[in-house]
Amino acid sequence: MKTLRETLQQAQSGGFAIGHFNVSDFTLLKAVFSAAHELRLPVVVGASEGERAFFGTQQLAVLVKSLREEFDHPLFLNADHTHSLASALEAARAGFDSVVFDRSALPFEDNIRVTKYAVQQLKSIYPSILMEGEIGDIGTGSEIHKDEPISARSLTSAAEAKEFVEQTGIDILAPAVGNAHGMVRSMVGGTTRKRLNIERIRDIKTSSGAFLTLHGGSGTKDADLRDAISAGINMIHINTELRVAWRRGLDNALAKDEDEVVPYRILPGAVEAAQRVVASRLSLFNQPRA
Ligand SMILES: [Zn+2]
């Protein structure tokens, strides 16, 4: 079985991106795995600190390992948005393939210092773990934002990206290139879309040489995602779109029969709705280069 690093390298040379989908529970894990397995595509399951607290860090790791082994499928596990060294170590110990060590709220120099320390600590114990760092403001909360988010967020510069990667020793960089966590209502309805700064992605790739992830991919124009991959994005995070589908699928399933109380007759509605989103995003990210 290929490692996540090898899969990222393969994506980079092949001109596609690995899909990263967050899960809070087993219905979402089923949805992500089933879509990827049907399409025969590698996939990363992500869980933030909040998602891990609900699912159980160990329990999620065991389930992912069991699916990976039973189906011999390249299914990877990422500790998304981890804010403390203790929780990064807990995920690494449980067997996660990668950790997003996110101290992007700190001033740049402090972010470098604490990220560098975390990379050293984690890699000294788990040498094969991939470490991702984040700079710039891409907002918080993969949910429906009722107010329009601030549109003029500052983008990561190519010089900052180079310095951050060199100083910290991270393997993967999450830059701010027009992306943002969450969606506003008009994006859920599909009348507006996020737009990315493709030139900035290309500059950051050239200057940093690191693998690049795009966080907050939900609600982004499809053509921008394809162009972002061509410009150097290797992994794309989708969370809010999945959560919206899960909720709608669950609502529909519940509305069908108010006397239905059997979970395994209700929950497939949520799995199938989320699975359709994963399949459609994976297909877009893995299109052969035009
Ligand atoms: Zn994120």
py3Dmol code that shows the C-alpha trace and the ligand (Angstrom):
import py3Dmol

protein = """\
ATOM      1  CA  MET A   1       0.000   0.000   0.000  1.00  0.00           C
ATOM      2  CA  LYS A   2       1.324   3.445  -0.950  1.00  0.00           C
ATOM      3  CA  THR A   3       1.932   5.977   1.803  1.00  0.00           C
ATOM      4  CA  LEU A   4       0.230   9.376   1.885  1.00  0.00           C
ATOM      5  CA  ARG A   5       3.539  10.988   0.863  1.00  0.00           C
ATOM      6  CA  GLU A   6       3.806   8.689  -2.168  1.00  0.00           C
ATOM      7  CA  THR A   7       0.172   9.355  -3.048  1.00  0.00           C
ATOM      8  CA  LEU A   8       0.774  13.117  -2.867  1.00  0.00           C
ATOM      9  CA  GLN A   9       3.807  12.744  -5.124  1.00  0.00           C
ATOM     10  CA  GLN A  10       1.739  10.713  -7.564  1.00  0.00           C
ATOM     11  CA  ALA A  11      -0.985  13.390  -7.539  1.00  0.00           C
ATOM     12  CA  GLN A  12       1.610  16.093  -8.130  1.00  0.00           C
ATOM     13  CA  SER A  13       3.191  14.383 -11.121  1.00  0.00           C
ATOM     14  CA  GLY A  14      -0.161  13.276 -12.531  1.00  0.00           C
ATOM     15  CA  GLY A  15      -1.811  16.690 -12.269  1.00  0.00           C
ATOM     16  CA  PHE A  16      -4.653  15.692  -9.978  1.00  0.00           C
ATOM     17  CA  ALA A  17      -5.511  16.381  -6.334  1.00  0.00           C
ATOM     18  CA  ILE A  18      -6.406  14.086  -3.460  1.00  0.00           C
ATOM     19  CA  GLY A  19      -9.839  14.731  -1.971  1.00  0.00           C
ATOM     20  CA  HIS A  20      -9.958  15.370   1.791  1.00  0.00           C
ATOM     21  CA  PHE A  21     -13.358  15.012   3.466  1.00  0.00           C
ATOM     22  CA  ASN A  22     -14.170  15.582   7.131  1.00  0.00           C
ATOM     23  CA  VAL A  23     -16.199  13.150   9.169  1.00  0.00           C
ATOM     24  CA  SER A  24     -18.026  13.502  12.477  1.00  0.00           C
ATOM     25  CA  ASP A  25     -19.543  10.058  12.627  1.00  0.00           C
ATOM     26  CA  PHE A  26     -19.755   6.682  10.930  1.00  0.00           C
ATOM     27  CA  THR A  27     -22.427   7.738   8.404  1.00  0.00           C
ATOM     28  CA  LEU A  28     -19.970  10.268   6.956  1.00  0.00           C
ATOM     29  CA  LEU A  29     -17.049   7.828   7.087  1.00  0.00           C
ATOM     30  CA  LYS A  30     -19.204   5.297   5.178  1.00  0.00           C
ATOM     31  CA  ALA A  31     -20.092   7.966   2.622  1.00  0.00           C
ATOM     32  CA  VAL A  32     -16.451   9.000   2.037  1.00  0.00           C
ATOM     33  CA  PHE A  33     -15.121   5.466   1.884  1.00  0.00           C
ATOM     34  CA  SER A  34     -17.908   4.108  -0.351  1.00  0.00           C
ATOM     35  CA  ALA A  35     -17.509   6.912  -2.908  1.00  0.00           C
ATOM     36  CA  ALA A  36     -13.718   6.559  -3.056  1.00  0.00           C
ATOM     37  CA  HIS A  37     -13.851   2.770  -3.198  1.00  0.00           C
ATOM     38  CA  GLU A  38     -16.417   2.759  -6.028  1.00  0.00           C
ATOM     39  CA  LEU A  39     -14.266   5.186  -8.011  1.00  0.00           C
ATOM     40  CA  ARG A  40     -11.039   3.350  -7.089  1.00  0.00           C
ATOM     41  CA  LEU A  41      -9.478   6.621  -5.926  1.00  0.00           C
ATOM     42  CA  PRO A  42      -7.280   7.410  -2.934  1.00  0.00           C
ATOM     43  CA  VAL A  43      -8.927   9.627  -0.347  1.00  0.00           C
ATOM     44  CA  VAL A  44      -8.112  11.346   2.938  1.00  0.00           C
ATOM     45  CA  VAL A  45     -10.534  11.303   5.851  1.00  0.00           C
ATOM     46  CA  GLY A  46     -10.104  14.348   8.065  1.00  0.00           C
ATOM     47  CA  ALA A  47     -11.211  15.033  11.605  1.00  0.00           C
ATOM     48  CA  SER A  48     -10.693  18.324  13.409  1.00  0.00           C
ATOM     49  CA  GLU A  49     -10.340  18.506  17.186  1.00  0.00           C
ATOM     50  CA  GLY A  50     -14.121  18.942  17.536  1.00  0.00           C
ATOM     51  CA  GLU A  51     -14.839  16.022  15.213  1.00  0.00           C
ATOM     52  CA  ARG A  52     -12.290  13.836  17.023  1.00  0.00           C
ATOM     53  CA  ALA A  53     -13.807  14.729  20.390  1.00  0.00           C
ATOM     54  CA  PHE A  54     -17.200  13.465  19.189  1.00  0.00           C
ATOM     55  CA  PHE A  55     -16.008  10.421  17.220  1.00  0.00           C
ATOM     56  CA  GLY A  56     -13.150   9.399  19.496  1.00  0.00           C
ATOM     57  CA  THR A  57      -9.591   9.732  18.179  1.00  0.00           C
ATOM     58  CA  GLN A  58      -8.756   6.069  18.764  1.00  0.00           C
ATOM     59  CA  GLN A  59     -12.113   4.803  17.528  1.00  0.00           C
ATOM     60  CA  LEU A  60     -11.866   6.713  14.244  1.00  0.00           C
ATOM     61  CA  ALA A  61      -8.294   5.494  13.701  1.00  0.00           C
ATOM     62  CA  VAL A  62      -9.319   1.877  14.277  1.00  0.00           C
ATOM     63  CA  LEU A  63     -12.271   2.118  11.857  1.00  0.00           C
ATOM     64  CA  VAL A  64     -10.158   3.719   9.131  1.00  0.00           C
ATOM     65  CA  LYS A  65      -7.463   1.073   9.574  1.00  0.00           C
ATOM     66  CA  SER A  66     -10.073  -1.671   9.387  1.00  0.00           C
ATOM     67  CA  LEU A  67     -11.547  -0.306   6.112  1.00  0.00           C
ATOM     68  CA  ARG A  68      -8.071   0.253   4.635  1.00  0.00           C
ATOM     69  CA  GLU A  69      -7.030  -3.337   5.393  1.00  0.00           C
ATOM     70  CA  GLU A  70     -10.251  -5.179   4.597  1.00  0.00           C
ATOM     71  CA  PHE A  71     -10.636  -3.497   1.198  1.00  0.00           C
ATOM     72  CA  ASP A  72      -6.924  -2.891   0.510  1.00  0.00           C
ATOM     73  CA  HIS A  73      -7.860   0.687  -0.369  1.00  0.00           C
ATOM     74  CA  PRO A  74      -5.658   3.810  -0.052  1.00  0.00           C
ATOM     75  CA  LEU A  75      -7.673   5.484   2.709  1.00  0.00           C
ATOM     76  CA  PHE A  76      -5.659   7.959   4.803  1.00  0.00           C
ATOM     77  CA  LEU A  77      -6.398   9.760   8.049  1.00  0.00           C
ATOM     78  CA  ASN A  78      -5.577  13.387   8.840  1.00  0.00           C
ATOM     79  CA  ALA A  79      -5.803  15.226  12.170  1.00  0.00           C
ATOM     80  CA  ASP A  80      -7.296  18.433  10.806  1.00  0.00           C
ATOM     81  CA  HIS A  81      -6.843  21.838  12.508  1.00  0.00           C
ATOM     82  CA  THR A  82      -4.941  20.726  15.579  1.00  0.00           C
ATOM     83  CA  HIS A  83      -4.154  23.567  17.950  1.00  0.00           C
ATOM     84  CA  SER A  84      -2.050  21.901  20.648  1.00  0.00           C
ATOM     85  CA  LEU A  85       0.989  19.658  20.726  1.00  0.00           C
ATOM     86  CA  ALA A  86      -0.832  17.281  23.108  1.00  0.00           C
ATOM     87  CA  SER A  87      -3.674  16.689  20.688  1.00  0.00           C
ATOM     88  CA  ALA A  88      -1.226  16.332  17.754  1.00  0.00           C
ATOM     89  CA  LEU A  89       0.662  13.660  19.716  1.00  0.00           C
ATOM     90  CA  GLU A  90      -2.563  11.879  20.609  1.00  0.00           C
ATOM     91  CA  ALA A  91      -3.525  11.625  16.923  1.00  0.00           C
ATOM     92  CA  ALA A  92      -0.031  10.493  15.894  1.00  0.00           C
ATOM     93  CA  ARG A  93      -0.071   7.833  18.599  1.00  0.00           C
ATOM     94  CA  ALA A  94      -3.452   6.593  17.345  1.00  0.00           C
ATOM     95  CA  GLY A  95      -1.935   6.105  13.881  1.00  0.00           C
ATOM     96  CA  PHE A  96      -3.030   9.173  11.894  1.00  0.00           C
ATOM     97  CA  ASP A  97      -1.040   9.665   8.668  1.00  0.00           C
ATOM     98  CA  SER A  98      -0.804  13.438   8.962  1.00  0.00           C
ATOM     99  CA  VAL A  99      -1.449  16.376  11.269  1.00  0.00           C
ATOM    100  CA  VAL A 100      -2.506  19.923  10.375  1.00  0.00           C
ATOM    101  CA  PHE A 101      -0.793  21.924  13.081  1.00  0.00           C
ATOM    102  CA  ASP A 102      -2.742  25.152  12.888  1.00  0.00           C
ATOM    103  CA  ARG A 103      -1.417  28.124  14.817  1.00  0.00           C
ATOM    104  CA  SER A 104      -2.237  30.535  12.012  1.00  0.00           C
ATOM    105  CA  ALA A 105      -4.019  32.862  14.446  1.00  0.00           C
ATOM    106  CA  LEU A 106      -0.614  33.722  15.957  1.00  0.00           C
ATOM    107  CA  PRO A 107       1.642  36.468  14.572  1.00  0.00           C
ATOM    108  CA  PHE A 108       3.820  35.067  11.741  1.00  0.00           C
ATOM    109  CA  GLU A 109       7.064  34.735  13.755  1.00  0.00           C
ATOM    110  CA  ASP A 110       5.291  32.998  16.655  1.00  0.00           C
ATOM    111  CA  ASN A 111       3.506  30.671  14.229  1.00  0.00           C
ATOM    112  CA  ILE A 112       6.932  29.700  12.801  1.00  0.00           C
ATOM    113  CA  ARG A 113       8.382  29.071  16.261  1.00  0.00           C
ATOM    114  CA  VAL A 114       5.576  26.864  17.632  1.00  0.00           C
ATOM    115  CA  THR A 115       5.053  25.002  14.343  1.00  0.00           C
ATOM    116  CA  LYS A 116       8.785  24.253  14.058  1.00  0.00           C
ATOM    117  CA  TYR A 117       8.788  22.877  17.603  1.00  0.00           C
ATOM    118  CA  ALA A 118       5.726  20.697  16.923  1.00  0.00           C
ATOM    119  CA  VAL A 119       7.270  19.335  13.694  1.00  0.00           C
ATOM    120  CA  GLN A 120      10.484  18.424  15.558  1.00  0.00           C
ATOM    121  CA  GLN A 121       8.608  16.760  18.410  1.00  0.00           C
ATOM    122  CA  LEU A 122       6.230  14.748  16.213  1.00  0.00           C
ATOM    123  CA  LYS A 123       8.857  13.655  13.691  1.00  0.00           C
ATOM    124  CA  SER A 124      11.305  12.578  16.396  1.00  0.00           C
ATOM    125  CA  ILE A 125       8.741  10.030  17.599  1.00  0.00           C
ATOM    126  CA  TYR A 126       6.832   9.323  14.354  1.00  0.00           C
ATOM    127  CA  PRO A 127       9.343   9.930  11.521  1.00  0.00           C
ATOM    128  CA  SER A 128       6.928   9.054   8.717  1.00  0.00           C
ATOM    129  CA  ILE A 129       4.103  11.349   9.809  1.00  0.00           C
ATOM    130  CA  LEU A 130       3.343  14.251   7.455  1.00  0.00           C
ATOM    131  CA  MET A 131       3.096  17.670   9.055  1.00  0.00           C
ATOM    132  CA  GLU A 132       1.024  20.485   7.594  1.00  0.00           C
ATOM    133  CA  GLY A 133       1.247  24.121   8.677  1.00  0.00           C
ATOM    134  CA  GLU A 134      -1.000  27.051   7.929  1.00  0.00           C
ATOM    135  CA  ILE A 135      -0.410  30.747   7.338  1.00  0.00           C
ATOM    136  CA  GLY A 136      -2.891  33.477   6.589  1.00  0.00           C
ATOM    137  CA  ASP A 137      -6.556  33.895   7.439  1.00  0.00           C
ATOM    138  CA  ILE A 138      -9.031  31.452   5.955  1.00  0.00           C
ATOM    139  CA  GLY A 139     -11.656  31.898   8.673  1.00  0.00           C
ATOM    140  CA  THR A 140     -13.050  29.285  11.013  1.00  0.00           C
ATOM    141  CA  GLY A 141     -16.121  27.073  11.089  1.00  0.00           C
ATOM    142  CA  SER A 142     -17.094  24.682   8.283  1.00  0.00           C
ATOM    143  CA  GLU A 143     -20.737  25.668   8.517  1.00  0.00           C
ATOM    144  CA  ILE A 144     -23.331  27.965   6.981  1.00  0.00           C
ATOM    145  CA  HIS A 145     -22.353  31.527   7.862  1.00  0.00           C
ATOM    146  CA  LYS A 146     -25.423  33.710   8.153  1.00  0.00           C
ATOM    147  CA  ASP A 147     -23.510  36.918   7.481  1.00  0.00           C
ATOM    148  CA  GLU A 148     -21.357  37.407   4.440  1.00  0.00           C
ATOM    149  CA  PRO A 149     -17.741  36.739   5.494  1.00  0.00           C
ATOM    150  CA  ILE A 150     -15.159  39.473   5.124  1.00  0.00           C
ATOM    151  CA  SER A 151     -14.188  39.281   1.487  1.00  0.00           C
ATOM    152  CA  ALA A 152     -10.895  41.188   1.577  1.00  0.00           C
ATOM    153  CA  ARG A 153      -8.897  38.672   3.621  1.00  0.00           C
ATOM    154  CA  SER A 154      -5.173  39.040   3.115  1.00  0.00           C
ATOM    155  CA  LEU A 155      -3.576  36.377   0.945  1.00  0.00           C
ATOM    156  CA  THR A 156      -0.427  34.424   1.817  1.00  0.00           C
ATOM    157  CA  SER A 157       2.569  35.907   0.007  1.00  0.00           C
ATOM    158  CA  ALA A 158       5.081  33.785  -1.908  1.00  0.00           C
ATOM    159  CA  ALA A 159       7.902  35.116   0.320  1.00  0.00           C
ATOM    160  CA  GLU A 160       6.053  34.191   3.543  1.00  0.00           C
ATOM    161  CA  ALA A 161       5.310  30.733   2.168  1.00  0.00           C
ATOM    162  CA  LYS A 162       8.976  30.107   1.347  1.00  0.00           C
ATOM    163  CA  GLU A 163      10.179  31.328   4.747  1.00  0.00           C
ATOM    164  CA  PHE A 164       7.510  29.383   6.638  1.00  0.00           C
ATOM    165  CA  VAL A 165       8.264  26.091   4.862  1.00  0.00           C
ATOM    166  CA  GLU A 166      12.055  26.500   5.209  1.00  0.00           C
ATOM    167  CA  GLN A 167      11.962  27.510   8.861  1.00  0.00           C
ATOM    168  CA  THR A 168       9.404  25.009  10.150  1.00  0.00           C
ATOM    169  CA  GLY A 169      10.240  21.867   8.166  1.00  0.00           C
ATOM    170  CA  ILE A 170       6.594  21.179   7.327  1.00  0.00           C
ATOM    171  CA  ASP A 171       5.793  18.823   4.446  1.00  0.00           C
ATOM    172  CA  ILE A 172       2.526  20.456   3.425  1.00  0.00           C
ATOM    173  CA  LEU A 173       1.456  24.101   3.415  1.00  0.00           C
ATOM    174  CA  ALA A 174      -2.096  25.413   3.680  1.00  0.00           C
ATOM    175  CA  PRO A 175      -2.084  28.937   2.217  1.00  0.00           C
ATOM    176  CA  ALA A 176      -4.768  31.620   2.017  1.00  0.00           C
ATOM    177  CA  VAL A 177      -5.431  32.114  -1.697  1.00  0.00           C
ATOM    178  CA  GLY A 178      -9.036  33.304  -1.772  1.00  0.00           C
ATOM    179  CA  ASN A 179     -10.341  30.193  -0.012  1.00  0.00           C
ATOM    180  CA  ALA A 180     -12.334  30.312   3.237  1.00  0.00           C
ATOM    181  CA  HIS A 181     -13.912  27.842   5.622  1.00  0.00           C
ATOM    182  CA  GLY A 182     -17.676  27.494   5.520  1.00  0.00           C
ATOM    183  CA  MET A 183     -20.252  28.705   3.052  1.00  0.00           C
ATOM    184  CA  VAL A 184     -22.710  31.577   2.977  1.00  0.00           C
ATOM    185  CA  ARG A 185     -26.365  30.876   2.160  1.00  0.00           C
ATOM    186  CA  SER A 186     -26.050  32.035  -1.443  1.00  0.00           C
ATOM    187  CA  MET A 187     -23.306  29.421  -1.986  1.00  0.00           C
ATOM    188  CA  VAL A 188     -25.484  26.658  -0.565  1.00  0.00           C
ATOM    189  CA  GLY A 189     -28.153  27.723  -3.060  1.00  0.00           C
ATOM    190  CA  GLY A 190     -25.500  27.795  -5.775  1.00  0.00           C
ATOM    191  CA  THR A 191     -26.051  31.415  -6.826  1.00  0.00           C
ATOM    192  CA  THR A 192     -22.577  32.535  -5.704  1.00  0.00           C
ATOM    193  CA  ARG A 193     -19.238  30.726  -5.718  1.00  0.00           C
ATOM    194  CA  LYS A 194     -15.849  31.267  -4.095  1.00  0.00           C
ATOM    195  CA  ARG A 195     -13.076  32.375  -6.454  1.00  0.00           C
ATOM    196  CA  LEU A 196      -9.374  31.574  -6.073  1.00  0.00           C
ATOM    197  CA  ASN A 197      -6.242  33.539  -6.904  1.00  0.00           C
ATOM    198  CA  ILE A 198      -4.583  31.096  -9.302  1.00  0.00           C
ATOM    199  CA  GLU A 199      -1.522  33.275  -9.945  1.00  0.00           C
ATOM    200  CA  ARG A 200      -0.827  33.415  -6.204  1.00  0.00           C
ATOM    201  CA  ILE A 201      -1.067  29.631  -5.934  1.00  0.00           C
ATOM    202  CA  ARG A 202       1.470  29.284  -8.759  1.00  0.00           C
ATOM    203  CA  ASP A 203       3.846  31.792  -7.079  1.00  0.00           C
ATOM    204  CA  ILE A 204       3.551  30.040  -3.696  1.00  0.00           C
ATOM    205  CA  LYS A 205       4.217  26.656  -5.292  1.00  0.00           C
ATOM    206  CA  THR A 206       7.310  27.945  -7.083  1.00  0.00           C
ATOM    207  CA  SER A 207       8.739  29.715  -4.037  1.00  0.00           C
ATOM    208  CA  SER A 208       7.960  27.078  -1.379  1.00  0.00           C
ATOM    209  CA  GLY A 209       8.269  23.819  -3.311  1.00  0.00           C
ATOM    210  CA  ALA A 210       5.976  22.204  -0.713  1.00  0.00           C
ATOM    211  CA  PHE A 211       2.880  20.110  -1.196  1.00  0.00           C
ATOM    212  CA  LEU A 212      -0.073  22.519  -1.040  1.00  0.00           C
ATOM    213  CA  THR A 213      -3.548  21.931   0.352  1.00  0.00           C
ATOM    214  CA  LEU A 214      -6.597  24.032  -0.274  1.00  0.00           C
ATOM    215  CA  HIS A 215      -8.784  24.322   2.822  1.00  0.00           C
ATOM    216  CA  GLY A 216     -12.374  25.536   2.649  1.00  0.00           C
ATOM    217  CA  GLY A 217     -12.970  24.138  -0.839  1.00  0.00           C
ATOM    218  CA  SER A 218     -16.764  23.937  -0.394  1.00  0.00           C
ATOM    219  CA  GLY A 219     -18.701  26.303  -2.640  1.00  0.00           C
ATOM    220  CA  THR A 220     -15.743  27.038  -4.936  1.00  0.00           C
ATOM    221  CA  LYS A 221     -16.243  27.404  -8.688  1.00  0.00           C
ATOM    222  CA  ASP A 222     -15.342  24.087 -10.356  1.00  0.00           C
ATOM    223  CA  ALA A 223     -13.110  25.717 -12.976  1.00  0.00           C
ATOM    224  CA  ASP A 224     -11.133  27.495 -10.228  1.00  0.00           C
ATOM    225  CA  LEU A 225     -10.551  24.167  -8.467  1.00  0.00           C
ATOM    226  CA  ARG A 226      -9.247  22.620 -11.701  1.00  0.00           C
ATOM    227  CA  ASP A 227      -7.004  25.650 -12.332  1.00  0.00           C
ATOM    228  CA  ALA A 228      -5.783  25.524  -8.718  1.00  0.00           C
ATOM    229  CA  ILE A 229      -4.723  21.903  -9.217  1.00  0.00           C
ATOM    230  CA  SER A 230      -2.822  22.839 -12.385  1.00  0.00           C
ATOM    231  CA  ALA A 231      -1.147  25.676 -10.442  1.00  0.00           C
ATOM    232  CA  GLY A 232       0.099  23.360  -7.680  1.00  0.00           C
ATOM    233  CA  ILE A 233      -2.661  22.388  -5.218  1.00  0.00           C
ATOM    234  CA  ASN A 234      -2.238  18.697  -4.255  1.00  0.00           C
ATOM    235  CA  MET A 235      -5.106  18.172  -1.807  1.00  0.00           C
ATOM    236  CA  ILE A 236      -8.526  19.832  -1.488  1.00  0.00           C
ATOM    237  CA  HIS A 237     -10.587  19.933   1.708  1.00  0.00           C
ATOM    238  CA  ILE A 238     -14.369  19.630   1.474  1.00  0.00           C
ATOM    239  CA  ASN A 239     -16.388  19.725   4.665  1.00  0.00           C
ATOM    240  CA  THR A 240     -19.373  22.105   4.594  1.00  0.00           C
ATOM    241  CA  GLU A 241     -20.794  20.693   1.333  1.00  0.00           C
ATOM    242  CA  LEU A 242     -20.727  17.264   2.937  1.00  0.00           C
ATOM    243  CA  ARG A 243     -22.417  18.494   6.106  1.00  0.00           C
ATOM    244  CA  VAL A 244     -25.141  20.232   4.095  1.00  0.00           C
ATOM    245  CA  ALA A 245     -25.801  17.024   2.117  1.00  0.00           C
ATOM    246  CA  TRP A 246     -25.793  14.928   5.309  1.00  0.00           C
ATOM    247  CA  ARG A 247     -28.372  17.227   6.917  1.00  0.00           C
ATOM    248  CA  ARG A 248     -30.623  17.357   3.831  1.00  0.00           C
ATOM    249  CA  GLY A 249     -30.385  13.586   3.394  1.00  0.00           C
ATOM    250  CA  LEU A 250     -31.290  13.035   7.022  1.00  0.00           C
ATOM    251  CA  ASP A 251     -34.184  15.532   6.867  1.00  0.00           C
ATOM    252  CA  ASN A 252     -35.609  13.800   3.794  1.00  0.00           C
ATOM    253  CA  ALA A 253     -35.258  10.341   5.306  1.00  0.00           C
ATOM    254  CA  LEU A 254     -36.932  11.426   8.533  1.00  0.00           C
ATOM    255  CA  ALA A 255     -39.752  13.186   6.697  1.00  0.00           C
ATOM    256  CA  LYS A 256     -40.692  10.033   4.753  1.00  0.00           C
ATOM    257  CA  ASP A 257     -42.321   8.234   7.685  1.00  0.00           C
ATOM    258  CA  GLU A 258     -42.683   9.745  11.133  1.00  0.00           C
ATOM    259  CA  ASP A 259     -43.162   6.278  12.650  1.00  0.00           C
ATOM    260  CA  GLU A 260     -39.878   4.957  11.254  1.00  0.00           C
ATOM    261  CA  VAL A 261     -37.482   4.469  14.168  1.00  0.00           C
ATOM    262  CA  VAL A 262     -35.010   1.928  12.754  1.00  0.00           C
ATOM    263  CA  PRO A 263     -31.648   3.694  12.390  1.00  0.00           C
ATOM    264  CA  TYR A 264     -30.418   1.448   9.595  1.00  0.00           C
ATOM    265  CA  ARG A 265     -33.476   2.386   7.519  1.00  0.00           C
ATOM    266  CA  ILE A 266     -33.178   6.125   8.214  1.00  0.00           C
ATOM    267  CA  LEU A 267     -29.409   6.740   8.091  1.00  0.00           C
ATOM    268  CA  PRO A 268     -28.738   5.416   4.570  1.00  0.00           C
ATOM    269  CA  GLY A 269     -30.506   8.586   3.360  1.00  0.00           C
ATOM    270  CA  ALA A 270     -27.752  10.662   4.982  1.00  0.00           C
ATOM    271  CA  VAL A 271     -24.990   8.344   3.728  1.00  0.00           C
ATOM    272  CA  GLU A 272     -26.233   8.395   0.123  1.00  0.00           C
ATOM    273  CA  ALA A 273     -26.634  12.184   0.022  1.00  0.00           C
ATOM    274  CA  ALA A 274     -23.109  12.746   1.376  1.00  0.00           C
ATOM    275  CA  GLN A 275     -21.687  10.006  -0.850  1.00  0.00           C
ATOM    276  CA  ARG A 276     -22.994  11.781  -3.985  1.00  0.00           C
ATOM    277  CA  VAL A 277     -21.104  14.942  -2.983  1.00  0.00           C
ATOM    278  CA  VAL A 278     -17.876  13.008  -2.338  1.00  0.00           C
ATOM    279  CA  ALA A 279     -18.163  11.157  -5.666  1.00  0.00           C
ATOM    280  CA  SER A 280     -18.756  14.349  -7.612  1.00  0.00           C
ATOM    281  CA  ARG A 281     -15.844  16.197  -5.938  1.00  0.00           C
ATOM    282  CA  LEU A 282     -13.471  13.237  -6.317  1.00  0.00           C
ATOM    283  CA  SER A 283     -14.312  12.982 -10.013  1.00  0.00           C
ATOM    284  CA  LEU A 284     -13.549  16.680 -10.490  1.00  0.00           C
ATOM    285  CA  PHE A 285     -10.242  16.525  -8.574  1.00  0.00           C
ATOM    286  CA  ASN A 286      -9.051  13.417 -10.386  1.00  0.00           C
ATOM    287  CA  GLN A 287      -9.844  14.375 -13.983  1.00  0.00           C
ATOM    288  CA  PRO A 288      -6.900  13.711 -16.270  1.00  0.00           C
ATOM    289  CA  ARG A 289      -4.942  16.834 -17.150  1.00  0.00           C
ATOM    290  CA  ALA A 290      -6.572  18.674 -20.072  1.00  0.00           C
TER     291      ALA A 290
END
"""
ligand_1 = """\
1
ZN
Zn -9.493 23.627 7.107
"""
view = py3Dmol.view(width=600, height=400)
view.addModel(protein, "pdb")
view.setStyle({"model": 0}, {"cartoon": {"style": "trace"}})
view.addModel(ligand_1, "xyz")
view.setStyle({"model": 1}, {"stick": {}})
view.zoomTo()
view.show()
